[in-house]
């Protein structure tokens, strides 16, 4: 797991996303970005609320970090899947966060 991944995960946890829900959150956000790659922060938060993530409000830096992570992992390959790259990496680093 890269340092960007760790920072993103940490920011999401501070934002109230439970650790066990992060792969599903990544899937929802990745699919939203696939539909509209140029979506604004406001559009991203609105889409996430529509998808059921009502308690989460992304900030601009977190959205940028997510885009960087998704692009580095190959955004298209994440379509309609949970984030296996996250699940494997996070299990090995769980105690360091």
KAZI-V996924 format. One record per residue. RES is the residue in one letter. PHI is phi in whole degrees, -180 to 180 (* if undefined). D_CENTER is the distance of its C-alpha to the mean C-alpha in whole Angstrom. Layout:
res=RES phi=PHI d_center=D_CENTER
res=RES phi=PHI d_center=D_CENTER
This chain:
res=X phi=* d_center=14
res=X phi=-80 d_center=14
res=X phi=-66 d_center=14
res=X phi=-64 d_center=12
res=X phi=-60 d_center=9
res=X phi=-63 d_center=11
res=X phi=-64 d_center=11
res=X phi=-61 d_center=7
res=X phi=-61 d_center=8
res=X phi=-61 d_center=11
res=X phi=-64 d_center=10
res=X phi=-66 d_center=8
res=X phi=-63 d_center=11
res=X phi=-66 d_center=13
res=X phi=-82 d_center=12
res=X phi=104 d_center=13
res=X phi=-83 d_center=10
res=X phi=-67 d_center=12
res=X phi=-53 d_center=11
res=X phi=-69 d_center=13
res=X phi=-95 d_center=10
res=X phi=-61 d_center=7
res=X phi=-58 d_center=7
res=X phi=-67 d_center=8
res=X phi=-63 d_center=6
res=X phi=-59 d_center=3
res=X phi=-61 d_center=7
res=X phi=-62 d_center=8
res=X phi=-68 d_center=6
res=X phi=-62 d_center=7
res=X phi=-65 d_center=10
res=X phi=-63 d_center=11
res=X phi=-72 d_center=10
res=X phi=-68 d_center=13
res=X phi=-68 d_center=15
res=X phi=-139 d_center=15
res=X phi=-59 d_center=14
res=X phi=-98 d_center=16
res=X phi=-63 d_center=15
res=X phi=-80 d_center=15
res=X phi=-59 d_center=13
res=X phi=-61 d_center=16
res=X phi=-65 d_center=15
res=X phi=-63 d_center=11
res=X phi=-65 d_center=12
res=X phi=-64 d_center=15
res=X phi=-65 d_center=13
res=X phi=-63 d_center=11
res=X phi=-63 d_center=14
res=X phi=-60 d_center=16
res=X phi=-82 d_center=14
res=X phi=106 d_center=14
res=X phi=-92 d_center=12
res=X phi=-69 d_center=15
res=X phi=-89 d_center=15
res=X phi=-108 d_center=11
res=X phi=-127 d_center=12
res=X phi=-72 d_center=10
res=X phi=-102 d_center=12
res=X phi=-61 d_center=13
res=X phi=-64 d_center=12
res=X phi=-67 d_center=8
res=X phi=-64 d_center=8
res=X phi=-63 d_center=10
res=X phi=-61 d_center=8
res=X phi=-62 d_center=5
res=X phi=-60 d_center=8
res=X phi=-60 d_center=10
res=X phi=-63 d_center=8
res=X phi=-64 d_center=8
res=X phi=-66 d_center=12
res=X phi=-65 d_center=13
res=X phi=-87 d_center=12
res=X phi=92 d_center=13
res=X phi=-51 d_center=11
res=X phi=-61 d_center=14
res=X phi=-71 d_center=14
res=X phi=-87 d_center=11
res=X phi=-55 d_center=13
res=X phi=59 d_center=13
res=X phi=-125 d_center=13
res=X phi=-71 d_center=11
res=X phi=-96 d_center=9
res=X phi=-63 d_center=12
res=X phi=-63 d_center=12
res=X phi=-74 d_center=10
res=X phi=-60 d_center=12
res=X phi=-67 d_center=15
res=X phi=-67 d_center=14
res=X phi=-70 d_center=13
res=X phi=-62 d_center=16
res=X phi=-77 d_center=18
res=X phi=-112 d_center=17
res=X phi=-53 d_center=17
res=X phi=-76 d_center=20
res=X phi=-83 d_center=19
res=X phi=-87 d_center=17
